[in-house]
Amino acid sequence: MKSLAQHYVPPDRDAIEGAYAKGDISITPSAGAPNQVKLAIQNYLKPNDSMTLLLDKDQKQLLSIKIASYLDEPSDAMNLTVDFGRLPEGTSHVSNATVEGVSKQFTVKTRNSDYRKL
C-alpha cells in the first residue's frame, strides 16, 4: 500500500495534464466553503481509480488529497486521505494521513503535530 500511495502523493504534473487532455478532470466548488475548489481526477494512475484535490483558492494552498485506488485487482481496494496543515510562517505540511486497505480490513492513521523551530 505504501508503494502505491507514493505514486499518488505528491501528485504528478504529467499525470494531471494527461488526465486533463483525456477529459478525466472536473472542477467544482466545495459545498459550504466559497474559497475552496475540488479538482476530481478519474483514471489518474489506474483504470477506475480517482484522486480528489481540495484547494484553497485564496491562499493558493492544497488542503487535502483523497485517493480511491486498488492494489493488483479492483477488488483489493485502497483509500488514502492526506490532510495538510500550515505552520505560522506559511509552510505547508502533512498533518494527518489515513491509509485504508478496504478488503483487508486494515487501517493506518498517522498524525503530525507540535512542530517547533529547531
N, CA, C and O atoms as a printed pandas DataFrame, in Angstrom:
     atom_number atom_name residue_name chain_id  residue_number  x_coord  y_coord  z_coord
0              1         N          MET        A               1    0.824   -1.187    0.000
1              2        CA          MET        A               1    0.000    0.000    0.000
2              3         C          MET        A               1    0.868    1.251    0.000
3              4         O          MET        A               1    0.539    2.244   -0.648
4              5         N          LYS        A               2    1.971    1.197    0.725
5              6        CA          LYS        A               2    2.856    2.352    0.772
6              7         C          LYS        A               2    3.412    2.674   -0.610
7              8         O          LYS        A               2    3.450    3.837   -1.010
8              9         N          SER        A               3    3.837    1.666   -1.326
9             10        CA          SER        A               3    4.384    1.860   -2.661
10            11         C          SER        A               3    3.339    2.466   -3.595
11            12         O          SER        A               3    3.651    3.368   -4.373
12            13         N          LEU        A               4    2.115    1.981   -3.524
13            14        CA          LEU        A               4    1.046    2.522   -4.354
14            15         C          LEU        A               4    0.764    3.975   -3.986
15            16         O          LEU        A               4    0.597    4.818   -4.868
16            17         N          ALA        A               5    0.710    4.267   -2.704
17            18        CA          ALA        A               5    0.437    5.644   -2.247
18            19         C          ALA        A               5    1.488    6.617   -2.769
19            20         O          ALA        A               5    1.173    7.769   -3.068
20            21         N          GLN        A               6    2.725    6.164   -2.878
21            22        CA          GLN        A               6    3.796    7.042   -3.339
22            23         C          GLN        A               6    3.640    7.431   -4.814
23            24         O          GLN        A               6    4.255    8.400   -5.259
24            25         N          HIS        A               7    2.832    6.696   -5.571
25            26        CA          HIS        A               7    2.560    7.062   -6.961
26            27         C          HIS        A               7    1.547    8.202   -7.050
27            28         O          HIS        A               7    1.423    8.847   -8.092
28            29         N          TYR        A               8    0.826    8.448   -5.961
29            30        CA          TYR        A               8   -0.198    9.487   -5.932
30            31         C          TYR        A               8    0.264   10.753   -5.207
31            32         O          TYR        A               8   -0.102   11.866   -5.585
32            33         N          VAL        A               9    1.052   10.570   -4.186
33            34        CA          VAL        A               9    1.469   11.705   -3.358
34            35         C          VAL        A               9    2.977   11.816   -3.397
35            36         O          VAL        A               9    3.655   10.861   -3.017
36            37         N          PRO        A              10    3.535   12.923   -3.834
37            38        CA          PRO        A              10    2.825   14.107   -4.311
38            39         C          PRO        A              10    2.251   13.867   -5.707
39            40         O          PRO        A              10    2.750   13.023   -6.452
40            41         N          PRO        A              11    1.198   14.614   -6.058
41            42        CA          PRO        A              11    0.600   14.474   -7.388
42            43         C          PRO        A              11    1.631   14.759   -8.487
43            44         O          PRO        A              11    2.501   15.617   -8.336
44            45         N          ASP        A              12    1.512   14.027   -9.584
45            46        CA          ASP        A              12    2.440   14.156  -10.698
46            47         C          ASP        A              12    1.856   15.089  -11.761
47            48         O          ASP        A              12    0.755   14.860  -12.261
48            49         N          ARG        A              13    2.585   16.118  -12.095
49            50        CA          ARG        A              13    2.119   17.124  -13.056
50            51         C          ARG        A              13    1.769   16.480  -14.407
51            52         O          ARG        A              13    0.728   16.790  -14.987
52            53         N          ASP        A              14    2.618   15.604  -14.899
53            54        CA          ASP        A              14    2.366   14.970  -16.196
54            55         C          ASP        A              14    1.096   14.116  -16.170
55            56         O          ASP        A              14    0.341   14.096  -17.142
56            57         N          ALA        A              15    0.864   13.420  -15.070
57            58        CA          ALA        A              15   -0.342   12.592  -14.954
58            59         C          ALA        A              15   -1.592   13.475  -14.911
59            60         O          ALA        A              15   -2.618   13.123  -15.493
60            61         N          ILE        A              16   -1.512   14.604  -14.234
61            62        CA          ILE        A              16   -2.646   15.532  -14.184
62            63         C          ILE        A              16   -2.902   16.114  -15.571
63            64         O          ILE        A              16   -4.050   16.196  -16.007
64            65         N          GLU        A              17   -1.853   16.512  -16.256
65            66        CA          GLU        A              17   -2.012   17.057  -17.605
66            67         C          GLU        A              17   -2.575   16.001  -18.561
67            68         O          GLU        A              17   -3.386   16.320  -19.430
68            69         N          GLY        A              18   -2.145   14.747  -18.402
69            70        CA          GLY        A              18   -2.673   13.658  -19.222
70            71         C          GLY        A              18   -4.150   13.430  -18.966
71            72         O          GLY        A              18   -4.920   13.225  -19.904
72            73         N          ALA        A              19   -4.552   13.464  -17.704
73            74        CA          ALA        A              19   -5.970   13.304  -17.361
74            75         C          ALA        A              19   -6.792   14.466  -17.916
75            76         O          ALA        A              19   -7.914   14.274  -18.387
76            77         N          TYR        A              20   -6.234   15.655  -17.858
77            78        CA          TYR        A              20   -6.926   16.829  -18.402
78            79         C          TYR        A              20   -7.127   16.672  -19.915
79            80         O          TYR        A              20   -8.205   16.954  -20.436
80            81         N          ALA        A              21   -6.087   16.222  -20.606
81            82        CA          ALA        A              21   -6.162   16.036  -22.056
82            83         C          ALA        A              21   -7.223   14.997  -22.440
83            84         O          ALA        A              21   -7.838   15.102  -23.501
84            85         N          LYS        A              22   -7.438   13.991  -21.575
85            86        CA          LYS        A              22   -8.430   12.945  -21.839
86            87         C          LYS        A              22   -9.827   13.338  -21.351
87            88         O          LYS        A              22  -10.787   12.601  -21.576
88            89         N          GLY        A              23   -9.949   14.482  -20.690
89            90        CA          GLY        A              23  -11.252   14.907  -20.167
90            91         C          GLY        A              23  -11.637   14.210  -18.881
91            92         O          GLY        A              23  -12.823   14.115  -18.566
92            93         N          ASP        A              24  -10.657   13.717  -18.126
93            94        CA          ASP        A              24  -10.923   12.983  -16.887
94            95         C          ASP        A              24  -10.835   13.857  -15.636
95            96         O          ASP        A              24  -10.685   13.337  -14.530
96            97         N          ILE        A              25  -10.925   15.168  -15.800
97            98        CA          ILE        A              25  -10.850   16.083  -14.657
98            99         C          ILE        A              25  -12.117   16.918  -14.595
99           100         O          ILE        A              25  -12.610   17.403  -15.613
100          101         N          SER        A              26  -12.636   17.078  -13.381
101          102        CA          SER        A              26  -13.745   18.003  -13.161
102          103         C          SER        A              26  -13.359   18.941  -12.022
103          104         O          SER        A              26  -12.697   18.543  -11.063
104          105         N          ILE        A              27  -13.782   20.175  -12.148
105          106        CA          ILE        A              27  -13.509   21.188  -11.126
106          107         C          ILE        A              27  -14.848   21.707  -10.643
107          108         O          ILE        A              27  -15.664   22.184  -11.432
108          109         N          THR        A              28  -15.071   21.608   -9.323
109          110        CA          THR        A              28  -16.330   22.057   -8.738
110          111         C          THR        A              28  -16.067   22.832   -7.456
111          112         O          THR        A              28  -15.083   22.572   -6.764
112          113         N          PRO        A              29  -16.947   23.787   -7.133
113          114        CA          PRO        A              29  -16.808   24.471   -5.848
114          115         C          PRO        A              29  -17.085   23.490   -4.714
115          116         O          PRO        A              29  -17.859   22.545   -4.864
116          117         N          SER        A              30  -16.443   23.732   -3.592
117          118        CA          SER        A              30  -16.673   22.892   -2.419
118          119         C          SER        A              30  -17.910   23.411   -1.686
119          120         O          SER        A              30  -18.029   24.611   -1.440
120          121         N          ALA        A              31  -18.817   22.520   -1.340
121          122        CA          ALA        A              31  -20.055   22.908   -0.668
122          123         C          ALA        A              31  -19.758   23.591    0.662
123          124         O          ALA        A              31  -19.009   23.061    1.483
124          125         N          GLY        A              32  -20.333   24.747    0.871
125          126        CA          GLY        A              32  -20.201   25.449    2.148
126          127         C          GLY        A              32  -18.904   26.203    2.347
127          128         O          GLY        A              32  -18.708   26.803    3.403
128          129         N          ALA        A              33  -18.015   26.194    1.374
129          130        CA          ALA        A              33  -16.735   26.897    1.501
130          131         C          ALA        A              33  -16.450   27.611    0.170
131          132         O          ALA        A              33  -15.856   27.019   -0.731
132          133         N          PRO        A              34  -16.866   28.864    0.042
133          134        CA          PRO        A              34  -16.748   29.561   -1.244
134          135         C          PRO        A              34  -15.319   29.752   -1.734
135          136         O          PRO        A              34  -15.105   29.947   -2.931
136          137         N          ASN        A              35  -14.349   29.702   -0.849
137          138        CA          ASN        A              35  -12.954   29.878   -1.266
138          139         C          ASN        A              35  -12.262   28.555   -1.613
139          140         O          ASN        A              35  -11.076   28.540   -1.941
140          141         N          GLN        A              36  -13.005   27.444   -1.539
141          142        CA          GLN        A              36  -12.404   26.145   -1.819
142          143         C          GLN        A              36  -12.956   25.551   -3.115
143          144         O          GLN        A              36  -14.108   25.774   -3.484
144          145         N          VAL        A              37  -12.104   24.795   -3.786
145          146        CA          VAL        A              37  -12.491   24.137   -5.027
146          147         C          VAL        A              37  -11.973   22.699   -5.014
147          148         O          VAL        A              37  -10.888   22.418   -4.504
148          149         N          LYS        A              38  -12.777   21.790   -5.589
149          150        CA          LYS        A              38  -12.380   20.380   -5.701
150          151         C          LYS        A              38  -11.959   20.089   -7.129
151          152         O          LYS        A              38  -12.660   20.416   -8.087
152          153         N          LEU        A              39  -10.820   19.478   -7.245
153          154        CA          LEU        A              39  -10.301   19.021   -8.528
154          155         C          LEU        A              39  -10.357   17.497   -8.485
155          156         O          LEU        A              39   -9.536   16.864   -7.821
156          157         N          ALA        A              40  -11.326   16.904   -9.191
157          158        CA          ALA        A              40  -11.518   15.455   -9.172
158          159         C          ALA        A              40  -10.942   14.856  -10.451
159          160         O          ALA        A              40  -11.284   15.282  -11.554
160          161         N          ILE        A              41  -10.070   13.871  -10.297
161          162        CA          ILE        A              41   -9.394   13.241  -11.426
162          163         C          ILE        A              41   -9.760   11.762  -11.442
163          164         O          ILE        A              41   -9.548   11.050  -10.460
164          165         N          GLN        A              42  -10.304   11.312  -12.552
165          166        CA          GLN        A              42  -10.644    9.904  -12.743
166          167         C          GLN        A              42   -9.542    9.245  -13.571
167          168         O          GLN        A              42   -8.910    9.898  -14.401
168          169         N          ASN        A              43   -9.317    7.969  -13.348
169          170        CA          ASN        A              43   -8.331    7.200  -14.127
170          171         C          ASN        A              43   -6.951    7.854  -14.065
171          172         O          ASN        A              43   -6.257    7.950  -15.077
172          173         N          TYR        A              44   -6.563    8.296  -12.886
173          174        CA          TYR        A              44   -5.297    9.015  -12.711
174          175         C          TYR        A              44   -4.092    8.112  -12.971
175          176         O          TYR        A              44   -3.222    8.435  -13.780
176          177         N          LEU        A              45   -4.056    6.986  -12.279
177          178        CA          LEU        A              45   -2.941    6.046  -12.418
178          179         C          LEU        A              45   -3.401    4.707  -12.989
179          180         O          LEU        A              45   -2.699    4.077  -13.780
180          181         N          LYS        A              46   -4.593    4.289  -12.574
181          182        CA          LYS        A              46   -5.158    3.004  -12.980
182          183         C          LYS        A              46   -6.584    3.223  -13.479
183          184         O          LYS        A              46   -7.219    4.216  -13.126
184          185         N          PRO        A              47   -7.088    2.305  -14.294
185          186        CA          PRO        A              47   -8.484    2.425  -14.713
186          187         C          PRO        A              47   -9.423    2.435  -13.504
187          188         O          PRO        A              47   -9.295    1.610  -12.599
188          189         N          ASN        A              48  -10.351    3.362  -13.502
189          190        CA          ASN        A              48  -11.398    3.498  -12.476
190          191         C          ASN        A              48  -10.892    3.925  -11.100
191          192         O          ASN        A              48  -11.631    3.805  -10.123
192          193         N          ASP        A              49   -9.669    4.416  -10.989
193          194        CA          ASP        A              49   -9.244    4.998   -9.718
194          195         C          ASP        A              49   -9.652    6.467   -9.715
195          196         O          ASP        A              49  -10.119    6.985  -10.729
196          197         N          SER        A              50   -9.479    7.134   -8.585
197          198        CA          SER        A              50   -9.786    8.560   -8.524
198          199         C          SER        A              50   -8.895    9.244   -7.503
199          200         O          SER        A              50   -8.449    8.648   -6.522
200          201         N          MET        A              51   -8.657   10.518   -7.773
201          202        CA          MET        A              51   -7.917   11.359   -6.837
202          203         C          MET        A              51   -8.633   12.705   -6.806
203          204         O          MET        A              51   -8.902   13.303   -7.847
204          205         N          THR        A              52   -8.936   13.170   -5.602
205          206        CA          THR        A              52   -9.598   14.452   -5.439
206          207         C          THR        A              52   -8.701   15.363   -4.615
207          208         O          THR        A              52   -8.302   15.031   -3.499
208          209         N          LEU        A              53   -8.395   16.518   -5.191
209          210        CA          LEU        A              53   -7.589   17.529   -4.507
210          211         C          LEU        A              53   -8.525   18.632   -4.045
211          212         O          LEU        A              53   -9.332   19.130   -4.830
212          213         N          LEU        A              54   -8.428   19.016   -2.787
213          214        CA          LEU        A              54   -9.193   20.137   -2.252
214          215         C          LEU        A              54   -8.228   21.302   -2.103
215          216         O          LEU        A              54   -7.220   21.198   -1.404
216          217         N          LEU        A              55   -8.542   22.415   -2.764
217          218        CA          LEU        A              55   -7.644   23.563   -2.806
218          219         C          LEU        A              55   -8.312   24.800   -2.232
219          220         O          LEU        A              55   -9.511   25.010   -2.417
220          221         N          ASP        A              56   -7.535   25.615   -1.538
221          222        CA          ASP        A              56   -7.976   26.930   -1.080
222          223         C          ASP        A              56   -7.541   27.932   -2.145
223          224         O          ASP        A              56   -6.346   28.169   -2.326
224          225         N          LYS        A              57   -8.510   28.523   -2.852
225          226        CA          LYS        A              57   -8.199   29.438   -3.947
226          227         C          LYS        A              57   -7.520   30.708   -3.455
227          228         O          LYS        A              57   -6.595   31.205   -4.098
228          229         N          ASP        A              58   -7.971   31.238   -2.322
229          230        CA          ASP        A              58   -7.419   32.492   -1.811
230          231         C          ASP        A              58   -5.979   32.336   -1.340
231          232         O          ASP        A              58   -5.127   33.170   -1.646
232          233         N          GLN        A              59   -5.709   31.266   -0.596
233          234        CA          GLN        A              59   -4.374   31.022   -0.050
234          235         C          GLN        A              59   -3.463   30.293   -1.034
235          236         O          GLN        A              59   -2.259   30.164   -0.812
236          237         N          LYS        A              60   -4.071   29.812   -2.143
237          238        CA          LYS        A              60   -3.323   29.007   -3.134
238          239         C          LYS        A              60   -2.603   27.850   -2.436
239          240         O          LYS        A              60   -1.400   27.640   -2.592
240          241         N          GLN        A              61   -3.402   27.110   -1.658
241          242        CA          GLN        A              61   -2.858   26.046   -0.828
242          243         C          GLN        A              61   -3.647   24.760   -1.024
243          244         O          GLN        A              61   -4.873   24.780   -1.127
244          245         N          LEU        A              62   -2.933   23.644   -1.073
245          246        CA          LEU        A              62   -3.539   22.323   -1.105
246          247         C          LEU        A              62   -3.981   21.973    0.310
247          248         O          LEU        A              62   -3.173   21.985    1.238
248          249         N          LEU        A              63   -5.272   21.658    0.476
249          250        CA          LEU        A              63   -5.819   21.343    1.802
250          251         C          LEU        A              63   -5.875   19.846    2.063
251          252         O          LEU        A              63   -5.601   19.397    3.176
252          253         N          SER        A              64   -6.231   19.067    1.036
253          254        CA          SER        A              64   -6.305   17.613    1.231
254          255         C          SER        A              64   -6.265   16.893   -0.112
255          256         O          SER        A              64   -6.543   17.464   -1.166
256          257         N          ILE        A              65   -5.908   15.616   -0.024
257          258        CA          ILE        A              65   -5.931   14.714   -1.170
258          259         C          ILE        A              65   -6.676   13.462   -0.729
259          260         O          ILE        A              65   -6.394   12.901    0.329
260          261         N          LYS        A              66   -7.628   13.031   -1.549
261          262        CA          LYS        A              66   -8.343   11.778   -1.285
262          263         C          LYS        A              66   -8.180   10.886   -2.510
263          264         O          LYS        A              66   -8.428   11.298   -3.643
264          265         N          ILE        A              67   -7.759    9.666   -2.252
265          266        CA          ILE        A              67   -7.483    8.728   -3.322
266          267         C          ILE        A              67   -8.282    7.453   -3.097
267          268         O          ILE        A              67   -8.334    6.923   -1.987
268          269         N          ALA        A              68   -8.898    6.974   -4.160
269          270        CA          ALA        A              68   -9.561    5.669   -4.149
270          271         C          ALA        A              68   -8.908    4.865   -5.267
271          272         O          ALA        A              68   -9.050    5.204   -6.442
272          273         N          SER        A              69   -8.200    3.812   -4.908
273          274        CA          SER        A              69   -7.473    3.015   -5.886
274          275         C          SER        A              69   -7.534    1.555   -5.461
275          276         O          SER        A              69   -8.374    1.161   -4.652
276          277         N          TYR        A              70   -6.632    0.765   -6.020
277          278        CA          TYR        A              70   -6.576   -0.655   -5.676
278          279         C          TYR        A              70   -5.172   -1.171   -5.919
279          280         O          TYR        A              70   -4.396   -0.581   -6.671
280          281         N          LEU        A              71   -4.860   -2.281   -5.269
281          282        CA          LEU        A              71   -3.535   -2.872   -5.410
282          283         C          LEU        A              71   -3.441   -3.582   -6.760
283          284         O          LEU        A              71   -3.227   -2.912   -7.771
284          285         N          ASP        A              72   -3.586   -4.882   -6.824
285          286        CA          ASP        A              72   -3.470   -5.598   -8.097
286          287         C          ASP        A              72   -4.801   -5.710   -8.829
287          288         O          ASP        A              72   -4.844   -5.621  -10.056
288          289         N          GLU        A              73   -5.868   -5.901   -8.100
289          290        CA          GLU        A              73   -7.200   -6.079   -8.671
290          291         C          GLU        A              73   -8.149   -5.054   -8.056
291          292         O          GLU        A              73   -7.958   -4.658   -6.906
292          293         N          PRO        A              74   -9.170   -4.615   -8.799
293          294        CA          PRO        A              74  -10.137   -3.663   -8.236
294          295         C          PRO        A              74  -10.803   -4.145   -6.954
295          296         O          PRO        A              74  -11.251   -3.328   -6.149
296          297         N          SER        A              75  -10.873   -5.449   -6.753
297          298        CA          SER        A              75  -11.463   -5.979   -5.520
298          299         C          SER        A              75  -10.557   -5.756   -4.308
299          300         O          SER        A              75  -11.007   -5.900   -3.171
300          301         N          ASP        A              76   -9.296   -5.408   -4.533
301          302        CA          ASP        A              76   -8.331   -5.159   -3.458
302          303         C          ASP        A              76   -8.174   -3.646   -3.279
303          304         O          ASP        A              76   -7.100   -3.087   -3.504
304          305         N          ALA        A              77   -9.264   -2.999   -2.871
305          306        CA          ALA        A              77   -9.351   -1.541   -2.805
306          307         C          ALA        A              77   -8.484   -0.944   -1.701
307          308         O          ALA        A              77   -8.258   -1.544   -0.651
308          309         N          MET        A              78   -8.014    0.257   -1.987
309          310        CA          MET        A              78   -7.242    1.036   -1.023
310          311         C          MET        A              78   -7.716    2.481   -1.090
311          312         O          MET        A              78   -7.892    3.031   -2.177
312          313         N          ASN        A              79   -7.921    3.091    0.064
313          314        CA          ASN        A              79   -8.251    4.506    0.153
314          315         C          ASN        A              79   -7.137    5.204    0.912
315          316         O          ASN        A              79   -6.584    4.667    1.871
316          317         N          LEU        A              80   -6.824    6.399    0.469
317          318        CA          LEU        A              80   -5.799    7.202    1.126
318          319         C          LEU        A              80   -6.336    8.608    1.266
319          320         O          LEU        A              80   -6.822    9.189    0.295
320          321         N          THR        A              81   -6.252    9.163    2.471
321          322        CA          THR        A              81   -6.632   10.538    2.718
322          323         C          THR        A              81   -5.451   11.245    3.367
323          324         O          THR        A              81   -4.902   10.771    4.362
324          325         N          VAL        A              82   -5.064   12.379    2.799
325          326        CA          VAL        A              82   -3.959   13.177    3.334
326          327         C          VAL        A              82   -4.475   14.589    3.564
327          328         O          VAL        A              82   -4.962   15.235    2.636
328          329         N          ASP        A              83   -4.369   15.068    4.797
329          330        CA          ASP        A              83   -4.752   16.442    5.141
330          331         C          ASP        A              83   -3.497   17.255    5.382
331          332         O          ASP        A              83   -2.533   16.777    5.980
332          333         N          PHE        A              84   -3.524   18.486    4.911
333          334        CA          PHE        A              84   -2.374   19.365    5.052
334          335         C          PHE        A              84   -2.670   20.472    6.043
335          336         O          PHE        A              84   -3.784   20.992    6.098
336          337         N          GLY        A              85   -1.658   20.830    6.829
337          338        CA          GLY        A              85   -1.737   21.936    7.757
338          339         C          GLY        A              85   -0.766   23.012    7.321
339          340         O          GLY        A              85   -0.001   22.841    6.372
340          341         N          ARG        A              86   -0.814   24.111    8.027
341          342        CA          ARG        A              86    0.067   25.229    7.702
342          343         C          ARG        A              86    0.713   25.739    8.977
343          344         O          ARG        A              86    0.037   26.018    9.968
344          345         N          LEU        A              87    2.033   25.855    8.934
345          346        CA          LEU        A              87    2.770   26.399   10.065
346          347         C          LEU        A              87    2.605   27.919   10.087
347          348         O          LEU        A              87    2.252   28.515    9.069
348          349         N          PRO        A              88    2.857   28.551   11.234
349          350        CA          PRO        A              88    2.651   30.000   11.341
350          351         C          PRO        A              88    3.365   30.824   10.269
351          352         O          PRO        A              88    2.840   31.852    9.840
352          353         N          GLU        A              89    4.549   30.397    9.829
353          354        CA          GLU        A              89    5.268   31.174    8.808
354          355         C          GLU        A              89    4.804   30.833    7.402
355          356         O          GLU        A              89    5.309   31.410    6.439
356          357         N          GLY        A              90    3.840   29.895    7.254
357          358        CA          GLY        A              90    3.251   29.605    5.956
358          359         C          GLY        A              90    3.625   28.279    5.333
359          360         O          GLY        A              90    3.051   27.908    4.310
360          361         N          THR        A              91    4.566   27.551    5.909
361          362        CA          THR        A              91    4.979   26.262    5.351
362          363         C          THR        A              91    3.836   25.259    5.446
363          364         O          THR        A              91    3.231   25.093    6.505
364          365         N          SER        A              92    3.545   24.593    4.331
365          366        CA          SER        A              92    2.518   23.567    4.297
366          367         C          SER        A              92    3.147   22.218    4.643
367          368         O          SER        A              92    4.277   21.932    4.248
368          369         N          HIS        A              93    2.412   21.398    5.378
369          370        CA          HIS        A              93    2.924   20.079    5.770
370          371         C          HIS        A              93    1.769   19.097    5.906
371          372         O          HIS        A              93    0.616   19.495    6.069
372          373         N          VAL        A              94    2.093   17.809    5.835
373          374        CA          VAL        A              94    1.090   16.769    6.059
374          375         C          VAL        A              94    0.756   16.744    7.541
375          376         O          VAL        A              94    1.630   16.510    8.376
376          377         N          SER        A              95   -0.512   16.986    7.868
377          378        CA          SER        A              95   -0.910   16.973    9.275
378          379         C          SER        A              95   -1.521   15.627    9.673
379          380         O          SER        A              95   -1.309   15.158   10.792
380          381         N          ASN        A              96   -2.268   15.012    8.777
381          382        CA          ASN        A              96   -2.888   13.709    9.036
382          383         C          ASN        A              96   -2.866   12.884    7.757
383          384         O          ASN        A              96   -2.999   13.418    6.656
384          385         N          ALA        A              97   -2.699   11.597    7.914
385          386        CA          ALA        A              97   -2.783   10.680    6.772
386          387         C          ALA        A              97   -3.460    9.393    7.239
387          388         O          ALA        A              97   -3.167    8.873    8.316
388          389         N          THR        A              98   -4.363    8.897    6.411
389          390        CA          THR        A              98   -5.051    7.645    6.706
390          391         C          THR        A              98   -4.990    6.759    5.479
391          392         O          THR        A              98   -5.399    7.166    4.391
392          393         N          VAL        A              99   -4.480    5.545    5.650
393          394        CA          VAL        A              99   -4.448    4.542    4.585
394          395         C          VAL        A              99   -5.370    3.418    5.023
395          396         O          VAL        A              99   -5.262    2.893    6.132
396          397         N          GLU        A             100   -6.281    3.060    4.122
397          398        CA          GLU        A             100   -7.246    2.015    4.435
398          399         C          GLU        A             100   -7.187    0.933    3.370
399          400         O          GLU        A             100   -7.449    1.191    2.196
400          401         N          GLY        A             101   -6.846   -0.265    3.782
401          402        CA          GLY        A             101   -6.935   -1.435    2.911
402          403         C          GLY        A             101   -8.326   -2.008    3.086
403          404         O          GLY        A             101   -8.567   -2.774    4.019
404          405         N          VAL        A             102   -9.244   -1.649    2.204
405          406        CA          VAL        A             102  -10.663   -1.960    2.383
406          407         C          VAL        A             102  -10.905   -3.455    2.503
407          408         O          VAL        A             102  -11.487   -3.910    3.487
408          409         N          SER        A             103  -10.469   -4.220    1.520
409          410        CA          SER        A             103  -10.741   -5.658    1.543
410          411         C          SER        A             103   -9.953   -6.378    2.631
411          412         O          SER        A             103  -10.349   -7.451    3.087
412          413         N          LYS        A             104   -8.842   -5.785    3.044
413          414        CA          LYS        A             104   -8.021   -6.398    4.088
414          415         C          LYS        A             104   -8.464   -5.977    5.488
415          416         O          LYS        A             104   -7.950   -6.481    6.486
416          417         N          GLN        A             105   -9.428   -5.043    5.554
417          418        CA          GLN        A             105   -9.920   -4.514    6.823
418          419         C          GLN        A             105   -8.750   -4.040    7.685
419          420         O          GLN        A             105   -8.596   -4.429    8.843
420          421         N          PHE        A             106   -7.931   -3.183    7.067
421          422        CA          PHE        A             106   -6.697   -2.711    7.689
422          423         C          PHE        A             106   -6.625   -1.202    7.518
423          424         O          PHE        A             106   -6.735   -0.701    6.399
424          425         N          THR        A             107   -6.439   -0.465    8.623
425          426        CA          THR        A             107   -6.365    0.994    8.566
426          427         C          THR        A             107   -5.167    1.475    9.375
427          428         O          THR        A             107   -4.928    1.020   10.493
428          429         N          VAL        A             108   -4.414    2.411    8.780
429          430        CA          VAL        A             108   -3.290    3.040    9.470
430          431         C          VAL        A             108   -3.518    4.542    9.437
431          432         O          VAL        A             108   -3.720    5.129    8.374
432          433         N          LYS        A             109   -3.481    5.162   10.622
433          434        CA          LYS        A             109   -3.634    6.615   10.729
434          435         C          LYS        A             109   -2.373    7.194   11.343
435          436         O          LYS        A             109   -1.851    6.676   12.330
436          437         N          THR        A             110   -1.892    8.276   10.747
437          438        CA          THR        A             110   -0.745    8.983   11.315
438          439         C          THR        A             110   -1.120   10.437   11.493
439          440         O          THR        A             110   -1.933   10.988   10.750
440          441         N          ARG        A             111   -0.507   11.050   12.499
441          442        CA          ARG        A             111   -0.776   12.453   12.784
442          443         C          ARG        A             111    0.537   13.143   13.094
443          444         O          ARG        A             111    1.328   12.661   13.905
444          445         N          ASN        A             112    0.761   14.267   12.447
445          446        CA          ASN        A             112    1.941   15.096   12.719
446          447         C          ASN        A             112    1.467   16.322   13.496
447          448         O          ASN        A             112    0.505   16.983   13.103
448          449         N          SER        A             113    2.144   16.616   14.588
449          450        CA          SER        A             113    1.725   17.776   15.392
450          451         C          SER        A             113    2.911   18.344   16.150
451          452         O          SER        A             113    3.992   17.755   16.188
452          453         N          ASP        A             114    2.685   19.485   16.743
453          454        CA          ASP        A             114    3.645   20.125   17.629
454          455         C          ASP        A             114    4.967   20.452   16.951
455          456         O          ASP        A             114    6.041   20.239   17.513
456          457         N          TYR        A             115    4.868   20.981   15.713
457          458        CA          TYR        A             115    6.089   21.395   15.029
458          459         C          TYR        A             115    6.665   22.626   15.717
459          460         O          TYR        A             115    5.931   23.547   16.075
460          461         N          ARG        A             116    7.969   22.637   15.898
461          462        CA          ARG        A             116    8.668   23.790   16.503
462          463         C          ARG        A             116    9.955   24.047   15.747
463          464         O          ARG        A             116   10.591   23.123   15.241
464          465         N          LYS        A             117   10.327   25.306   15.679
465          466        CA          LYS        A             117   11.572   25.682   15.029
466          467         C          LYS        A             117   12.734   25.165   15.863
467          468         O          LYS        A             117   12.750   25.354   17.079
468          469         N          LEU        A             118   13.713   24.511   15.226
469          470        CA          LEU        A             118   14.876   23.979   15.938
470          471         C          LEU        A             118   16.002   24.998   15.961
471          472         O          LEU        A             118   17.066   24.730   16.517
